[in-house]
Amino acid sequence: MKIKKYSGELVEYDVSKLRNSLSKSGASPQAVEHIVAAIQPRLFNGIHTKDLYRMAFNYLKQRSSSLAARYSLKRALADLGPDGYFFEKWAARIFKHMGYQTVSGEHLTGHAVRHEIDIVGLKDGALMIAECKFRNTTEAKISVTTPMYFLSRFKDLEGKRFEYFGTAAIISASWLVTNAYLTKDAIAFSEYYQINVLSWDYPEGKNIKNRVDNAGLYPLTCLTSLNKTEKRTLLEAGCVLVKDLLANPDTLAELRLTASKERKVREEAEALVNYTAV
């Protein structure tokens, strides 16, 4: 049986991929098999991946909102759009967890020209610059031209000294961050020229999915108990992570939710950030 990807390409349906994605959400082996069995009769040749995702998401949500939220992480990152502003804010929080002091949206003058830099980070007396590439679709890929272009910008800034957070330091490292996948050539180029990469599935063991699950760094858009308008209101109020909502509970008051819905949101948020990846 064939399934249709977002690109329109038809590929063979692989039930092991469905099982794997459900398992990564934290669902038990029994729950995974139950959902796979429930979905099987509803499949048909040419079914779209978004319909398959929606069915799996709904079955998970019936069991647990936090399971569904973890399952929807890739979609939640795409929901940080439509532009890349909130994705950059989210990426900066990832770097903060990694020990960096960060600032976003900087303009730096290199050896030759001036550059707009998404994130500048300071750690252990050295500066890094990060380029964030946001994509609205969950199956998007970043080609080799992106790290090529970023390398030229980094080379123009490499070795220059700037003052951040009261410290004068030299730019000596670069990061390419994306919620998309990278082509093999993009990975090979980045590895050869020592561009640090953080993408949906790379590097193995330290990719976005791993880092988010291990540290509870879920974007606010993961929450299934809020609608898009409510999420946007909270994002604009500075709540980029689910953790921010728990740290600043008064922010929820802006939404004027019913007591029962507010309780549901808090419970889902707590279950998410307290999740421990297996």
Summary of the structure (lengths in Angstrom):
residues: 278
radius of gyration: 20.1
end to end distance: 31.8
largest distance: 62.7
contacts: 857
relative contact order: 0.11
helix: 49%
strand: 22%
